[in-house]
Structure formats: structure tokens, C-alpha cells
Amino acid sequence: MAKPPSLDQLADRVDRLLLRYEELQRTNLLLSEQVRTLSQERDSLRSRLSAARARVDALLERLPATPSDGTHGPAS
């Protein structure tokens, strides 16, 4: 039959679990900050992409319409 753990062994295990818990809390805080930073960066990139698309669309609107008969310019 196995001997039950002593009070000192249980106290040591509780101490280790508390240290691990604190370590995980710090890691979680760092990861949460990374998520916030990356979310801000993503939002900024989405905004820049939207602005670039709008500029491209505006440039496309300024291009002359192409002839529908398949020619590439005025007839000679």
C-alpha cells in the first residue's frame, strides 16, 4: 500500500503550483499585449489597403474606355 504524502511534500507541491500559476499569469499578460499590438497593426494595414484600393479604383475610373470592337486604337 502506498504511503500518503507528508504535509511537507504537499506544501512543496502547492508552492510549485503557485509558482507555475504566477508564471502562466505573466505569460498570459504578455500574450494578451501581443494580441492587442497585432490587432492594432492588422487594423492599420486594413485601413491602408482600403485607401490603396480606393486610389486604384480612382485611377481606373480615369482611364479611357476601351473600344468594344477589339481594336487597340484608332483605325489607320
C-alpha angles and dihedrals in degrees: 000000000000119000113240115244116267123244090254091053091050091048090051091050092049090050091051091048091050091050090049090048092052090047091052091049091054091047091049091051091051092047092048089053090050090051090051092048094047092046090054090048091049091050091049091050091048089052092049091048091051091050091048091050090051090052092049091048090050091051091048090052089056093055115101116253114262119239114259095219093075098251121130101219146345116327115255 
